[in-house]
Amino acid sequence: MNQLISRRAAVRRMVAFAAVGLAAPALSACRQDPGIEAEDAVSTMAAPPGAADSARLAQWVDTLRREGLADSGRPLGLAAVRVGELAQGTPYEAYTLEEYLKAGGSPSRTEPLTLSLTKFDCVSLVEACLAVARVARAEGDPGWDAFGREMEKMRYRAGLREGYVSRLHYFSEWISDGAERGLVRPLGEELGGMPDDRPLRFMSSNPDSYPAMATPEVAKGIAEMERALDFSPRWVILTADIPGIADSLESGDVLAFATSIAGLDVTHSAFAYRSPDGVMRVLHAPLSGGVVEITGTTVHEYVTAIRTATGILVARPLPEAAA
């Protein structure tokens, strides 16, 4: 169950990540697609799940309930990382949220709800683990529609799925928007983080990396969104300070890896994971070619290996959204 990758292999992978992966757009390794522009609308509904997806949802929910992790008194993060353990070995796949554009969808119309439990990028793994954990707490048989509703709450601003601009493209806003609705509690400031108030302009400054930006109203909406985030400082626990706060982290805390890249907030997202030996590690879906895994490195070692990393943002999952 706790199949840790070797420390040496993990460091090699992170060095490669620092050298290559960070040249791409915001959470690029996780989400953004340098594909072709799309024009026409496609279905905005979530596609029916495949047999493997349905089976995983039922099996993972059953596991959480059997092990008592779905009980209301247990931290939601523990249930989420248990799902992550069960997902180990699942392949990483980038750009799945952009497939509707390639298929002819319009970024101005309501986005289709892209769901999967058999392939992940870094953000969708975090979202899916939390969604399964929340579904497990509800009464009755778990359903794909319920899973989809939980995903939608986290993925879109104020939980409202509209066009491309409504998606939470910058992960720091994923945290702040979720905090406003009681989905997570940011911990950066109380753990001694430093404010990062650099303006986020990566998407508008690199429109060629985002095919949807070729649509004028989308480009305008993204620029307005970026400017609105100027009033939301990001609290970054600096890399050198991570060892001092590691004992304050809990398994299931959401981690985002802050970057010095101009105009960008973070480049990767994951869960904190305390292994049986008591060491705080990282549970994540790494770059293309990888699978869901638990690192052999500590959180501090992992961040240190990323050339442009400046530290981490931390948010603790909460069991219920604010009414």
C-alpha contacts under 8 A as a table, 3 or more apart, distances in Angstrom:
res1	aa1	res2	aa2	distance
1	M	85	E	6.37
1	M	86	L	7.33
2	N	85	E	6.88
2	N	275	S	7.60
2	N	294	I	7.39
3	Q	293	E	7.56
3	Q	294	I	6.85
4	L	293	E	7.19
4	L	294	I	5.27
4	L	295	T	5.68
4	L	296	G	5.27
5	I	9	A	6.83
5	I	10	A	6.54
5	I	293	E	7.33
5	I	294	I	6.57
5	I	295	T	5.42
5	I	296	G	4.97
6	S	9	A	5.24
6	S	10	A	6.12
6	S	295	T	7.38
6	S	296	G	5.01
6	S	297	T	7.76
7	R	10	A	5.17
7	R	11	V	6.25
7	R	295	T	7.31
7	R	296	G	4.43
7	R	297	T	5.17
8	R	11	V	5.24
8	R	12	R	6.24
8	R	296	G	7.98
9	A	12	R	5.07
9	A	13	R	6.18
10	A	13	R	5.07
10	A	14	M	6.21
10	A	295	T	6.21
10	A	296	G	6.28
10	A	297	T	6.45
10	A	302	Y	7.81
11	V	14	M	5.08
11	V	15	V	6.12
11	V	297	T	7.24
11	V	301	E	7.82
11	V	302	Y	7.00
11	V	305	A	6.46
12	R	15	V	5.15
12	R	16	A	6.32
13	R	16	A	5.12
13	R	17	F	6.16
14	M	17	F	4.72
14	M	18	A	6.11
14	M	302	Y	6.81
14	M	305	A	5.55
14	M	306	I	5.99
15	V	18	A	5.08
15	V	19	A	6.20
15	V	305	A	5.60
15	V	306	I	6.24
15	V	307	R	7.45
16	A	19	A	5.07
16	A	20	V	5.92
16	A	21	G	7.34
17	F	20	V	5.40
17	F	21	G	4.75
17	F	22	L	6.68
17	F	287	L	7.49
17	F	306	I	6.77
18	A	21	G	6.11
18	A	22	L	5.95
18	A	305	A	7.12
18	A	306	I	4.61
18	A	307	R	4.92
18	A	308	T	6.81
19	A	22	L	6.97
19	A	23	A	7.95
19	A	307	R	7.14
20	V	23	A	5.99
21	G	24	A	6.12
21	G	28	S	7.97
21	G	29	A	6.50
21	G	287	L	7.51
22	L	25	P	7.64
22	L	28	S	7.84
22	L	29	A	7.89
22	L	267	T	6.85
22	L	308	T	7.84
24	A	27	L	7.90
24	A	28	S	5.27
24	A	29	A	6.98
25	P	28	S	4.42
25	P	29	A	7.77
25	P	32	Q	6.60
25	P	202	F	7.41
25	P	203	M	7.43
25	P	206	N	7.81
25	P	209	S	6.65
26	A	31	R	7.87
26	A	32	Q	7.06
26	A	169	H	7.64
26	A	170	Y	6.97
26	A	202	F	6.95
26	A	203	M	7.25
26	A	264	L	6.35
26	A	265	D	7.82
26	A	266	V	7.17
26	A	267	T	6.19
27	L	30	C	5.12
27	L	31	R	5.87
27	L	32	Q	6.92
27	L	170	Y	7.64
27	L	171	F	7.76
27	L	266	V	6.76
27	L	267	T	4.63
27	L	268	H	5.77
28	S	31	R	5.21
28	S	32	Q	4.83
28	S	33	D	7.43
28	S	267	T	7.22
29	A	32	Q	7.29
29	A	94	A	6.43
29	A	121	D	7.62
29	A	122	C	7.81
29	A	267	T	7.70
29	A	268	H	7.63
29	A	287	L	5.82
29	A	288	S	7.23
30	C	94	A	5.52
30	C	95	Y	6.86
30	C	121	D	4.80
30	C	122	C	5.17
30	C	123	V	6.32
30	C	268	H	7.23
30	C	287	L	7.41
31	R	94	A	5.98
31	R	95	Y	4.92
31	R	96	T	7.27
31	R	97	L	6.76
31	R	98	E	7.75
31	R	121	D	6.93
31	R	123	V	7.63
32	Q	94	A	7.83
32	Q	95	Y	5.68
32	Q	98	E	7.13
32	Q	209	S	7.76
32	Q	210	Y	6.79
33	D	94	A	7.96
33	D	95	Y	5.24
33	D	98	E	6.12
33	D	209	S	7.11
33	D	210	Y	6.40
33	D	211	P	7.45
34	P	208	D	7.67
34	P	209	S	5.17
34	P	210	Y	6.00
34	P	211	P	6.53
35	G	102	K	7.02
35	G	210	Y	7.97
35	G	211	P	6.56
36	I	101	L	7.47
36	I	102	K	5.96
36	I	211	P	6.23
37	E	101	L	6.45
37	E	102	K	6.68
37	E	211	P	5.09
37	E	212	A	6.49
37	E	214	A	7.47
38	A	100	Y	7.98
38	A	101	L	4.63
38	A	102	K	5.61
38	A	103	A	6.92
38	A	104	G	4.56
38	A	105	G	5.50
38	A	106	S	5.92
38	A	107	P	7.78
38	A	211	P	7.94
38	A	212	A	7.68
39	E	101	L	7.49
39	E	104	G	5.26
39	E	105	G	5.72
39	E	106	S	5.04
40	D	104	G	4.73
40	D	105	G	4.70
40	D	106	S	5.23
41	A	104	G	6.13
41	A	105	G	4.02
41	A	106	S	5.09
41	A	109	R	7.00
42	V	100	Y	6.77
42	V	103	A	7.35
42	V	104	G	6.51
42	V	105	G	4.84
42	V	106	S	7.61
42	V	112	P	7.58
43	S	112	P	6.10
44	T	110	T	6.02
44	T	111	E	5.49
44	T	112	P	3.57
44	T	113	L	6.42
45	M	112	P	5.24
45	M	113	L	5.87
46	A	112	P	6.01
46	A	113	L	4.59
46	A	114	T	5.97
46	A	115	L	6.88
46	A	148	G	7.57
47	A	113	L	7.67
47	A	114	T	7.39
47	A	115	L	7.72
49	P	52	A	7.91
49	P	53	D	5.74
49	P	54	S	6.04
49	P	116	S	7.61
49	P	144	W	7.25
50	G	53	D	5.26
50	G	54	S	6.30
51	A	54	S	5.21
51	A	55	A	6.04
52	A	55	A	5.09
52	A	56	R	6.10
52	A	118	T	7.12
53	D	56	R	5.17
53	D	57	L	6.28
53	D	116	S	6.52
53	D	117	L	5.27
53	D	118	T	6.07
54	S	57	L	5.24
54	S	58	A	6.34
54	S	144	W	7.17
55	A	58	A	5.27
55	A	59	Q	5.98
56	R	59	Q	5.05
56	R	60	W	5.76
56	R	117	L	6.84
57	L	60	W	5.33
57	L	61	V	6.03
57	L	117	L	7.43
57	L	132	V	7.05
57	L	142	P	7.26
57	L	143	G	7.97
57	L	144	W	7.75
58	A	61	V	5.34
58	A	62	D	6.07
58	A	141	D	7.97
58	A	142	P	6.36
59	Q	62	D	5.07
59	Q	63	T	6.17
60	W	63	T	5.04
60	W	64	L	6.31
60	W	83	V	6.47
60	W	86	L	7.32
60	W	132	V	7.50
61	V	64	L	5.19
61	V	65	R	6.25
61	V	132	V	6.61
61	V	133	A	7.29
61	V	135	V	7.38
61	V	136	A	5.03
61	V	142	P	7.11
62	D	65	R	5.16
62	D	66	R	6.02
62	D	136	A	7.64
63	T	66	R	5.14
63	T	67	E	6.08
64	L	67	E	5.29
64	L	68	G	6.16
64	L	69	L	4.95
64	L	70	A	5.48
64	L	79	A	6.50
64	L	82	R	7.60
64	L	83	V	7.95
64	L	133	A	7.53
64	L	136	A	6.75
65	R	68	G	5.15
65	R	69	L	6.01
65	R	70	A	5.14
65	R	71	D	7.39
65	R	136	A	6.68
65	R	137	R	7.98
66	R	69	L	7.71
67	E	70	A	7.84
68	G	71	D	5.59
68	G	74	R	7.98
69	L	74	R	6.09
69	L	75	P	7.94
69	L	76	L	7.87
69	L	78	L	7.00
69	L	79	A	5.31
70	A	74	R	7.04
70	A	76	L	7.82
70	A	79	A	6.70
70	A	133	A	6.83
70	A	134	R	7.87
70	A	136	A	5.61
70	A	137	R	4.94
71	D	74	R	5.65
71	D	137	R	6.57
72	S	75	P	7.87
72	S	137	R	7.00
72	S	319	P	7.92
74	R	78	L	7.44
75	P	78	L	5.61
75	P	79	A	7.16
75	P	318	L	7.79
75	P	319	P	7.58
76	L	79	A	5.33
76	L	80	A	6.31
76	L	130	L	7.59
76	L	133	A	6.66
76	L	134	R	7.59
76	L	252	G	7.48
76	L	317	P	6.24
76	L	318	L	6.31
76	L	319	P	5.59
77	G	80	A	4.89
77	G	81	V	6.21
77	G	130	L	7.50
77	G	250	E	7.81
77	G	251	S	6.23
77	G	252	G	3.69
77	G	253	D	6.13
77	G	316	R	7.25
77	G	317	P	5.85
77	G	318	L	7.91
78	L	81	V	5.40
78	L	82	R	6.21
78	L	251	S	5.95
78	L	252	G	5.42
79	A	82	R	5.06
79	A	83	V	6.41
79	A	129	C	7.99
79	A	130	L	7.80
79	A	133	A	5.44
79	A	252	G	7.72
80	A	83	V	5.18
80	A	84	G	6.38
80	A	129	C	4.75
80	A	130	L	5.07
80	A	132	V	7.33
80	A	133	A	5.42
80	A	252	G	6.10
81	V	84	G	4.61
81	V	85	E	6.12
81	V	129	C	6.94
81	V	251	S	6.83
81	V	252	G	5.35
81	V	271	F	7.10
81	V	273	Y	7.08
81	V	283	L	7.56
82	R	85	E	4.98
82	R	86	L	6.36
83	V	86	L	5.01
83	V	87	A	6.17
83	V	129	C	5.52
83	V	132	V	7.42
83	V	133	A	7.45
84	G	87	A	4.90
84	G	88	Q	6.39
84	G	125	L	7.74
84	G	129	C	6.18
84	G	283	L	7.03
84	G	284	H	7.88
84	G	292	V	7.62
85	E	88	Q	5.38
85	E	293	E	7.88
87	A	90	T	5.67
87	A	292	V	6.46
88	Q	291	V	6.97
88	Q	292	V	4.70
88	Q	293	E	5.27
88	Q	294	I	7.82
89	G	291	V	4.96
89	G	292	V	5.15
89	G	293	E	6.52
90	T	118	T	6.17
90	T	119	K	5.95
90	T	120	F	7.42
90	T	291	V	5.19
90	T	292	V	5.37
91	P	118	T	7.32
91	P	119	K	5.27
91	P	120	F	6.64
91	P	285	A	7.99
91	P	289	G	7.47
91	P	290	G	6.23
91	P	291	V	4.31
91	P	292	V	6.51
92	Y	119	K	5.72
92	Y	120	F	5.01
92	Y	121	D	5.48
92	Y	122	C	7.92
92	Y	285	A	6.00
92	Y	286	P	6.76
92	Y	287	L	6.82
92	Y	288	S	5.78
92	Y	289	G	6.49
92	Y	290	G	5.54
92	Y	291	V	5.14
92	Y	292	V	6.85
93	E	96	T	6.97
93	E	119	K	5.96
93	E	120	F	5.59
93	E	121	D	5.54
93	E	288	S	6.19
93	E	289	G	7.90
94	A	120	F	7.49
94	A	121	D	5.53
94	A	288	S	6.65
95	Y	98	E	5.36
95	Y	99	E	6.86
95	Y	121	D	7.85
96	T	99	E	5.44
96	T	114	T	7.30
97	L	100	Y	7.17
97	L	114	T	5.99
98	E	101	L	5.56
98	E	102	K	7.02
99	E	102	K	5.21
99	E	103	A	6.28
100	Y	103	A	4.89
100	Y	104	G	6.38
100	Y	105	G	5.15
100	Y	111	E	7.91
100	Y	112	P	7.22
101	L	104	G	5.25
101	L	105	G	4.58
101	L	106	S	6.38
101	L	107	P	7.10
101	L	212	A	7.82
102	K	105	G	7.06
105	G	109	R	7.89
106	S	109	R	5.57
107	P	110	T	7.49
107	P	111	E	7.06
107	P	163	G	5.68
107	P	164	Y	4.93
107	P	165	V	7.88
107	P	212	A	5.82
107	P	215	T	7.61
107	P	218	V	7.09
108	S	163	G	4.97
108	S	164	Y	6.35
108	S	215	T	7.86
108	S	217	E	7.51
108	S	218	V	6.62
109	R	162	E	6.67
109	R	163	G	4.80
109	R	164	Y	7.52
110	T	161	R	6.58
110	T	162	E	4.25
110	T	163	G	4.38
110	T	164	Y	7.38
111	E	161	R	6.76
111	E	162	E	6.04
111	E	163	G	5.37
111	E	164	Y	6.32
113	L	148	G	7.49
113	L	152	E	7.37
115	L	148	G	6.97
115	L	151	M	7.93
116	S	119	K	6.05
116	S	120	F	7.11
116	S	128	A	7.95
117	L	120	F	7.16
117	L	128	A	7.15
120	F	123	V	7.78
120	F	124	S	5.62
120	F	125	L	5.36
120	F	285	A	6.69
120	F	292	V	7.95
121	D	124	S	5.37
121	D	125	L	6.09
121	D	285	A	5.92
121	D	286	P	7.51
121	D	287	L	7.85
122	C	125	L	5.45
122	C	126	V	6.73
122	C	268	H	6.55
122	C	269	S	5.69
122	C	270	A	6.57
122	C	284	H	6.33
122	C	285	A	4.80
122	C	286	P	6.48
122	C	287	L	7.98
123	V	126	V	5.23
123	V	127	E	6.24
123	V	268	H	7.76
123	V	269	S	5.99
123	V	270	A	7.49
124	S	127	E	4.91
124	S	128	A	5.75
125	L	128	A	5.12
125	L	129	C	6.04
125	L	270	A	7.94
125	L	284	H	7.26
125	L	285	A	6.63
126	V	129	C	5.43
126	V	130	L	6.34
126	V	254	V	7.56
126	V	269	S	7.46
126	V	270	A	6.33
126	V	271	F	7.08
126	V	284	H	7.86
127	E	130	L	5.30
127	E	131	A	6.00
127	E	151	M	6.16
127	E	154	M	6.81
127	E	155	R	7.64
128	A	131	A	4.93
128	A	132	V	6.06
128	A	151	M	6.69
129	C	132	V	5.32
129	C	133	A	6.20
130	L	133	A	5.01
130	L	134	R	6.22
130	L	317	P	7.84
131	A	134	R	5.13
131	A	135	V	6.12
131	A	147	F	5.93
131	A	150	E	5.16
131	A	151	M	5.86
132	V	135	V	5.04
132	V	136	A	6.10
132	V	147	F	6.47
133	A	136	A	5.23
133	A	137	R	6.75
134	R	137	R	5.28
134	R	138	A	6.93
134	R	150	E	7.42
134	R	319	P	6.84
135	V	138	A	5.37
135	V	142	P	6.37
135	V	146	A	6.65
135	V	147	F	6.25
135	V	150	E	7.63
136	A	139	E	7.66
136	A	142	P	6.93
138	A	142	P	7.96
142	P	146	A	7.06
142	P	147	F	7.73
143	G	146	A	5.30
143	G	147	F	6.41
144	W	147	F	4.98
144	W	148	G	6.09
145	D	148	G	4.95
145	D	149	R	6.24
146	A	149	R	5.12
146	A	150	E	6.44
147	F	150	E	5.28
147	F	151	M	6.35
148	G	151	M	5.04
148	G	152	E	6.09
149	R	152	E	5.06
149	R	153	K	6.30
150	E	153	K	5.23
150	E	154	M	6.77
151	M	154	M	5.45
151	M	155	R	6.12
152	E	155	R	5.20
152	E	156	Y	6.11
152	E	159	G	5.97
152	E	160	L	7.39
152	E	161	R	6.78
153	K	156	Y	6.24
153	K	158	A	7.23
153	K	159	G	4.02
153	K	160	L	7.18
154	M	157	R	7.82
154	M	159	G	6.26
154	M	174	W	7.22
154	M	178	G	6.64
154	M	183	L	7.84
155	R	159	G	6.95
155	R	167	R	6.01
155	R	168	L	5.96
155	R	174	W	7.25
156	Y	159	G	4.84
156	Y	160	L	5.60
156	Y	161	R	5.54
156	Y	166	S	5.60
156	Y	167	R	4.41
156	Y	168	L	5.44
157	R	160	L	5.94
157	R	161	R	7.53
157	R	166	S	5.55
157	R	167	R	6.09
157	R	168	L	5.92
157	R	174	W	7.83
157	R	177	D	6.48
158	A	177	D	6.63
158	A	178	G	7.80
158	A	181	R	7.42
160	L	166	S	7.21
161	R	166	S	6.26
161	R	167	R	7.17
162	E	165	V	7.69
162	E	166	S	5.62
162	E	167	R	7.88
163	G	166	S	5.56
163	G	167	R	7.48
164	Y	167	R	5.76
164	Y	212	A	7.60
164	Y	218	V	7.23
165	V	168	L	7.77
165	V	218	V	6.40
165	V	221	G	6.17
165	V	222	I	6.01
165	V	225	M	7.98
168	L	171	F	6.73
168	L	173	E	6.30
168	L	174	W	5.51
169	H	173	E	7.64
169	H	174	W	7.62
170	Y	173	E	5.48
170	Y	174	W	6.59
170	Y	264	L	7.98
170	Y	265	D	6.93
170	Y	266	V	7.66
171	F	174	W	4.66
171	F	175	I	6.42
171	F	256	A	7.40
171	F	265	D	7.38
171	F	266	V	6.75
171	F	269	S	7.92
172	S	175	I	5.16
172	S	176	S	6.32
172	S	234	R	6.83
172	S	256	A	7.85
172	S	265	D	6.57
172	S	266	V	7.32
172	S	313	L	7.86
173	E	176	S	4.83
173	E	177	D	5.58
173	E	178	G	7.94
173	E	229	L	7.66
174	W	177	D	5.42
174	W	178	G	5.98
175	I	178	G	5.16
175	I	179	A	6.02
175	I	184	V	6.89
175	I	186	P	6.99
175	I	315	A	6.83
176	S	179	A	4.95
176	S	180	E	6.36
176	S	186	P	7.53
176	S	232	S	7.88
177	D	180	E	5.25
177	D	181	R	6.72
178	G	181	R	5.22
178	G	182	G	6.18
178	G	183	L	4.90
178	G	184	V	5.64
179	A	182	G	5.09
179	A	183	L	5.68
179	A	184	V	4.90
179	A	185	R	5.50
179	A	186	P	6.85
180	E	183	L	7.72
180	E	322	A	7.96
181	R	184	V	7.98
181	R	321	A	5.51
181	R	322	A	4.94
181	R	323	A	7.68
182	G	185	R	7.21
182	G	318	L	6.58
182	G	320	E	6.54
182	G	321	A	4.45
182	G	322	A	4.71
183	L	317	P	6.07
183	L	318	L	5.11
183	L	319	P	6.93
183	L	320	E	6.31
183	L	321	A	4.97
183	L	322	A	7.43
184	V	315	A	5.88
184	V	316	R	5.28
184	V	317	P	4.29
184	V	318	L	5.01
185	R	315	A	5.25
185	R	316	R	5.04
185	R	317	P	6.45
185	R	318	L	6.91
186	P	189	E	7.68
186	P	313	L	7.94
186	P	314	V	5.94
186	P	315	A	4.11
186	P	316	R	6.33
187	L	190	E	5.59
187	L	191	L	6.08
187	L	313	L	7.75
187	L	314	V	5.43
187	L	315	A	5.45
187	L	316	R	7.02
188	G	191	L	5.25
188	G	192	G	6.46
188	G	193	G	4.91
188	G	194	M	7.81
188	G	235	W	4.85
188	G	236	V	5.94
188	G	237	I	6.15
188	G	313	L	5.95
188	G	314	V	5.66
188	G	315	A	7.52
189	E	192	G	5.34
189	E	193	G	4.97
189	E	194	M	7.14
189	E	195	P	7.97
189	E	235	W	5.58
189	E	236	V	7.85
190	E	193	G	7.21
191	L	237	I	7.31
191	L	245	I	6.76
191	L	248	S	8.00
192	G	237	I	6.62
193	G	235	W	5.09
193	G	236	V	4.71
193	G	237	I	4.07
193	G	238	L	6.67
194	M	234	R	7.95
194	M	235	W	5.22
194	M	236	V	5.14
194	M	237	I	6.24
194	M	238	L	7.18
195	P	233	P	5.80
195	P	234	R	5.43
195	P	235	W	4.53
195	P	236	V	6.20
196	D	233	P	5.76
196	D	234	R	5.03
196	D	235	W	6.14
196	D	236	V	6.64
197	D	230	D	7.04
197	D	232	S	7.57
197	D	233	P	4.97
197	D	234	R	6.52
198	R	230	D	7.71
198	R	263	G	7.03
199	P	226	E	7.62
199	P	227	R	7.52
199	P	229	L	7.59
199	P	230	D	5.64
199	P	263	G	6.01
200	L	226	E	5.78
200	L	227	R	7.59
200	L	229	L	7.25
200	L	230	D	7.28
200	L	262	A	7.97
200	L	263	G	4.33
200	L	264	L	5.53
200	L	265	D	6.82
201	R	204	S	5.53
201	R	205	S	5.83
201	R	223	A	7.55
201	R	226	E	6.16
201	R	262	A	7.95
201	R	263	G	4.52
201	R	264	L	6.87
202	F	205	S	5.08
202	F	206	N	5.99
202	F	262	A	7.05
202	F	263	G	4.50
202	F	264	L	5.45
203	M	206	N	5.20
203	M	207	P	5.94
203	M	209	S	7.86
203	M	210	Y	7.28
203	M	222	I	7.45
204	S	207	P	5.50
204	S	213	M	7.96
204	S	219	A	6.96
204	S	222	I	6.85
204	S	223	A	5.92
206	N	209	S	5.77
206	N	210	Y	7.39
207	P	210	Y	5.27
207	P	211	P	7.21
207	P	213	M	5.62
207	P	214	A	7.37
207	P	219	A	7.92
208	D	211	P	6.38
208	D	213	M	7.53
208	D	214	A	7.94
210	Y	213	M	5.58
210	Y	214	A	7.81
211	P	214	A	5.74
212	A	215	T	5.89
212	A	218	V	6.74
212	A	219	A	7.69
213	M	216	P	6.78
213	M	218	V	5.67
213	M	219	A	4.69
214	A	218	V	7.61
214	A	219	A	6.91
215	T	218	V	5.35
215	T	219	A	6.28
216	P	219	A	5.08
216	P	220	K	6.13
217	E	220	K	5.04
217	E	221	G	6.06
218	V	221	G	4.98
218	V	222	I	6.09
219	A	222	I	5.22
219	A	223	A	6.23
220	K	223	A	5.19
220	K	224	E	6.22
221	G	224	E	5.10
221	G	225	M	6.09
222	I	225	M	4.99
222	I	226	E	6.16
223	A	226	E	5.12
223	A	227	R	6.32
224	E	227	R	5.18
224	E	228	A	6.24
225	M	228	A	5.12
225	M	229	L	6.50
226	E	229	L	5.24
226	E	230	D	6.98
227	R	230	D	5.38
228	A	231	F	6.35
228	A	232	S	7.99
229	L	232	S	5.22
229	L	233	P	7.95
230	D	233	P	7.20
234	R	313	L	7.56
235	W	313	L	6.37
236	V	258	A	6.97
236	V	310	T	7.80
236	V	311	G	5.93
236	V	312	I	5.44
236	V	313	L	5.14
237	I	241	D	6.37
237	I	242	I	6.56
237	I	311	G	5.32
237	I	312	I	5.26
237	I	313	L	6.39
238	L	241	D	5.30
238	L	242	I	6.60
238	L	310	T	5.80
238	L	311	G	4.21
238	L	312	I	6.67
239	T	242	I	5.45
239	T	300	H	6.69
239	T	303	V	6.71
239	T	304	T	6.72
239	T	309	A	7.71
239	T	310	T	5.76
239	T	311	G	4.20
239	T	312	I	7.13
240	A	243	P	7.17
240	A	300	H	7.95
240	A	311	G	7.84
241	D	244	G	5.50
241	D	245	I	6.87
242	I	245	I	5.37
242	I	246	A	5.96
242	I	299	V	7.69
242	I	300	H	5.82
242	I	311	G	7.64
243	P	246	A	5.23
243	P	300	H	6.39
244	G	247	D	7.43
245	I	248	S	5.27
245	I	249	L	6.88
246	A	249	L	5.38
246	A	280	M	6.71
247	D	250	E	7.77
247	D	280	M	7.97
249	L	253	D	6.72
249	L	272	A	7.19
249	L	280	M	7.81
250	E	253	D	5.66
250	E	272	A	6.71
250	E	273	Y	7.29
250	E	274	R	7.13
251	S	271	F	7.23
251	S	272	A	5.17
251	S	273	Y	4.48
251	S	274	R	5.37
251	S	280	M	7.83
252	G	271	F	5.40
252	G	272	A	5.50
252	G	273	Y	6.33
252	G	316	R	7.25
252	G	317	P	7.35
253	D	271	F	5.62
253	D	272	A	5.29
253	D	273	Y	7.96
253	D	314	V	6.61
253	D	315	A	5.79
253	D	316	R	4.66
253	D	317	P	6.49
254	V	269	S	7.29
254	V	270	A	5.94
254	V	271	F	4.69
254	V	272	A	6.35
254	V	314	V	5.65
254	V	315	A	5.10
254	V	316	R	6.09
254	V	317	P	7.18
255	L	269	S	5.59
255	L	270	A	5.15
255	L	271	F	5.51
255	L	272	A	6.41
255	L	312	I	6.32
255	L	313	L	5.71
255	L	314	V	4.88
255	L	315	A	6.75
256	A	266	V	6.15
256	A	267	T	7.45
256	A	268	H	5.78
256	A	269	S	4.39
256	A	270	A	6.48
256	A	312	I	5.46
256	A	313	L	4.97
256	A	314	V	6.54
257	F	266	V	5.14
257	F	267	T	5.91
257	F	268	H	5.44
257	F	269	S	6.35
257	F	303	V	7.18
257	F	309	A	6.55
257	F	310	T	7.60
257	F	311	G	6.04
257	F	312	I	4.65
257	F	313	L	6.44
258	A	265	D	5.71
258	A	266	V	4.18
258	A	267	T	6.61
258	A	309	A	5.61
258	A	310	T	5.44
258	A	311	G	5.26
258	A	312	I	5.31
258	A	313	L	6.68
259	T	264	L	6.84
259	T	265	D	5.99
259	T	266	V	5.25
259	T	267	T	6.55
259	T	308	T	5.47
259	T	309	A	4.43
259	T	310	T	5.31
259	T	311	G	7.37
260	S	264	L	7.45
260	S	265	D	7.89
260	S	308	T	5.48
260	S	309	A	6.29
260	S	310	T	6.26
261	I	264	L	5.65
261	I	265	D	7.82
261	I	308	T	6.81
264	L	267	T	7.87
266	V	269	S	7.89
269	S	284	H	7.31
270	A	282	V	6.60
270	A	283	L	5.91
270	A	284	H	4.72
270	A	285	A	7.38
271	F	282	V	5.85
271	F	283	L	5.13
271	F	284	H	6.34
272	A	280	M	6.52
272	A	281	R	5.99
272	A	282	V	5.05
272	A	283	L	6.29
272	A	299	V	7.52
273	Y	280	M	5.49
273	Y	281	R	4.96
273	Y	282	V	5.38
273	Y	283	L	5.89
273	Y	294	I	7.67
274	R	277	D	7.83
274	R	278	G	5.72
274	R	279	V	5.42
274	R	280	M	4.28
274	R	281	R	5.89
275	S	278	G	5.40
275	S	279	V	5.54
275	S	280	M	6.41
275	S	281	R	6.83
276	P	279	V	7.45
279	V	298	T	6.75
280	M	298	T	5.70
280	M	299	V	6.20
281	R	294	I	6.96
281	R	295	T	6.01
281	R	296	G	7.01
281	R	297	T	6.14
281	R	298	T	4.47
281	R	299	V	5.05
282	V	294	I	5.64
282	V	295	T	5.44
282	V	297	T	7.66
282	V	298	T	6.99
282	V	299	V	5.93
282	V	302	Y	7.86
283	L	292	V	7.39
283	L	293	E	5.76
283	L	294	I	4.40
283	L	295	T	6.52
284	H	292	V	5.64
284	H	293	E	5.79
284	H	294	I	6.61
285	A	290	G	7.10
285	A	291	V	5.90
285	A	292	V	4.36
285	A	293	E	6.50
286	P	290	G	5.57
286	P	291	V	6.55
286	P	292	V	6.80
286	P	293	E	7.83
287	L	290	G	5.78
295	T	298	T	7.35
297	T	300	H	7.91
297	T	301	E	5.72
297	T	302	Y	5.92
298	T	301	E	5.13
298	T	302	Y	6.05
299	V	302	Y	5.09
299	V	303	V	6.25
300	H	303	V	5.29
300	H	304	T	6.04
301	E	304	T	5.05
301	E	305	A	6.28
302	Y	305	A	5.45
302	Y	306	I	7.06
303	V	306	I	5.44
303	V	309	A	6.32
303	V	310	T	7.94
303	V	311	G	6.69
303	V	312	I	7.89
304	T	307	R	7.28
304	T	309	A	7.15
306	I	309	A	5.29
318	L	321	A	7.42
